Amino acid sequence: MLTNLLGNAWKFTSKQDQAEITFGSEQRNGEVSYFVRDNGAGFDMAYVDKLFGAFQRLHTTGEFEGTGIGLATVQRVINRHGGRVRAEGIVNEGATFYFTLPEFKEVRNGEQSDLTG
């Protein structure tokens, strides 16, 4: 999942003279949101709902290579672990992909359990 997010950031900043890619976290509404932010090609927020669909591309393969399944994979992984993913972007200014995961605690012998059970 992180490989896909960081790979996208790398790909979509490839045409920038001064590429910037940031991985970090922030508190939002009482929970930790992790993010990957870049100053690359960005996207029009009018199409944000298409980003996480398989084979949905907002750029041509001539502009940027890819299969169109990377963000669908990211969403599937995050959802499988009980989290959420969302995106924000501005054309030619970059994109930020946020994700949350439920809190985990160690229960015994290194095993983990979510805090709800």
N, C-alpha and C positions, 0 to 999 in steps of 0.2 A: 504494500500500500504506500509506504513512504518512498519506495523506489519509483513508483509511478508518479507521485506528486513532485518529487525532486527532479525526476527526469523531464517532466513537463515544464517545470520552471527553467531548467537548463535549455531545453529545446526552444521555448518561446522567448527567451532572452538572447538567443544566439545572434540576433541582428542588432543588438544594442552595443554601442561603443563602450559603455560602462554598465555591464550587467550587475544586478543586485538580486541576490536570493537570500531570503531569511527564513529560518525555521525557529519558531518560538511558541510561547504560550501566554495566555492572559486570562484573567478572571472575568467572566461574563455571567450575569444573572445567577451568581452563586455557584457556578461550576467552571472548571478549567476547560478552556478551548485551546487546542493546539492549532498552529497554522503554518502554511508555507506561502510566502509572499514573494512576488517578483516584480520587476519593472519592465516586463516584456510586452508582447503583442496585446495582451488583455483581450477583452471580449465585450460585446454589447449586452448589458443586463437584460435586454428584451428577450434574449435567447438563453438565459440562465437555466431554464427548465430542460433544455435539450442537452446540456453538458454531460449529464450522468447517464444518458441513454447509450446503449451499445450502437456503435457505428454512426453516432451523431457527431459530425465534425463542423466546427465553425470556421475553419481555415482549409483551404485546398491542400492537397498533397504536394502541389508545386510550391506552396508557401512553406509548409512544414510537413515533414514525413510523419507517418503514424497510421495505425489501424482503426482508431476510433473506439477502442475498448478499454483504454487505460483508466478513465474516470469512472466508467461503469464498474470496473474491477474494484476501484477504491471504494465506491459506495457499497458494493456488496460486502467487502471485508469489514468495513466500519459497521454496517447494519448487523452483520453476523455476530459482532461482539457487543451489540446493544448500544451502539453510538449513533451519532448523526453527523452528516457532512453537508456543508453549504459552501457557496462560492460568491465572491464579489469581484467585479472587474470593470475596467474602464479601457476602451479601445485605445491602443498605442501608449497606455500608461501602466499596464500591468494587471495582475490578478492576485487574489488571496483566496486560498482554500482552507477553510476551518473544519476541524473535526473534534468531536467530543467522544469520550469513552467513559463507561461507568467506573466508579471508584472500586478498587479491589483491595482486599486485605489478605494477609497470609493467615491460613488457618492451622495447618500442621504439615510438617515434613516438606515445607517449601511449596505446598499446593496453594492455589489462590481461589477465592470465592468472591462474588460480588457482594456488596454490603447489604443487599436486599435479602440474601438467603444464605 
